[in-house]
Amino acid sequence: MKIFVAGATGAVGRPMVAQLVRRGHEVVGMTRSESKQDLLRDLGARPVVADALDPDAVARAVAEPEPDVIVHQLTAIEAFNPRRMERDFAATNRLRTEGTDHLLAAGRAVGIKRFVAQSFAPWIPARTGGPVKSEDDPMDTAPPAQVRTTLQAIKYLERAVTGAEWTEGIALRYGGFYGPGTSIGLNPPSEQVELIRARKFPLAGKANGVWSFIHIEDAAAATVQAIEQGRRGVYNVVDDDPAPVSEWLPALAQAVGAKPPRRMPLWLARVFGGEVTAVMMTELRGSSNSKAKRELGWQPRYPSWRDGFAKGLG
């Protein structure tokens, strides 16, 4: 197929483009930066430069190759501070709303068969009931204030994509990324890894918030499966092993050669990190990957972060 990838040089985009090219697909990669064209060529894709927030530029970029599939991997996350999420995610939220609309309009004009978009699992499920949620479980309706706009943008993207009746609209709710080029990676060491090595990423309270992870290569492989055979809907793209912070954070510290994380009372974590930090440590729910494995025919190379942290960080 001919596949148009917006965000082709991002964390998922790079390994995904390489996998698509190896499988014989023709890939056109969109980037906002002139300087990243050579990277796309090296991956085997044909580059096109366009601003995702310019509807006319997006329309032209999509119209010329007339792709069969559009893949939306656009983000603009340069920093993550739990107290400043509204500011840090503002550009990404525009890409999830305005950028989604522009890509859908361009895709409809050329009659694409499938539209696959990046969503995010950890903040979606309601923080009630059991520790692991499926795609059918209720969404969180009362997130912390600093997450509210981000969650609204994610919900907007999912509604717009899966509600496009003229194509197979697919939203992939990725778990927390780890591996090369991600926020938990060793090549080079990421900011989070450096914080863990400096023992500045403590366990707060009972640290019983449940997280779901996914190695970046596994996220790319699931996306390829969705591109090739996915049906309309939402899929959790996570590994088989949702786990509380109290388990995965000490294991990650060991994997990066750090001392065990310190412990901190929950009230003190709220003082320093705000409500978002407290929720991440004690209230998040994990996600089930049963639907993605069943309907996409996908199996993660790293079924558990336990093996992935030990062998796949970089």
HELIX and SHEET records of a PDB file:
HELIX    1   1 GLY A   13  ARG A   22  1                                  10    
HELIX    2   2 GLU A   34  LYS A   36  5                                   3    
HELIX    3   3 GLN A   37  LEU A   43  1                                   7    
HELIX    4   4 PRO A   55  ALA A   63  1                                   9    
HELIX    5   5 PRO A   82  ARG A   84  5                                   3    
HELIX    6   6 MET A   85  ASP A   88  1                                   4    
HELIX    7   7 ALA A   90  ARG A   94  1                                   5    
HELIX    8   8 LEU A   95  GLY A   99  3                                   5    
HELIX    9   9 THR A  100  VAL A  110  1                                  11    
HELIX   10  10 ALA A  145  THR A  162  1                                  18    
HELIX   11  11 GLU A  191  ARG A  197  1                                   7    
HELIX   12  12 ILE A  216  GLN A  229  1                                  14    
HELIX   13  13 VAL A  245  ALA A  255  1                                  11    
HELIX   14  14 LEU A  266  THR A  282  1                                  17    
HELIX   15  15 SER A  290  LEU A  296  1                                   7    
HELIX   16  16 TRP A  305  LYS A  311  1                                   7    
SHEET    1   A 7 ARG A  46  VAL A  49  0                                        
SHEET    2   A 7 GLU A  26  THR A  31  1                                        
SHEET    3   A 7 LYS A   2  ALA A   6  1                                        
SHEET    4   A 7 VAL A  69  HIS A  72  1                                        
SHEET    5   A 7 ARG A 114  PHE A 120  1                                        
SHEET    6   A 7 GLU A 168  TYR A 174  1                                        
SHEET    7   A 7 GLY A 233  VAL A 237  1                                        
SHEET    1   B 2 VAL A 132  LYS A 133  0                                        
SHEET    2   B 2 GLY A 286  SER A 287  1                                        
SHEET    1   C 2 GLY A 176  TYR A 178  0                                        
SHEET    2   C 2 PHE A 213  HIS A 215  1                                        
SHEET    1   D 2 LEU A 203  ALA A 204  0                                        
SHEET    2   D 2 ARG A 263  MET A 264  1                                        
SHEET    1   E 2 VAL A 210  TRP A 211  0                                        
SHEET    2   E 2 ALA A 243  PRO A 244 -1                                        
END                                                                             
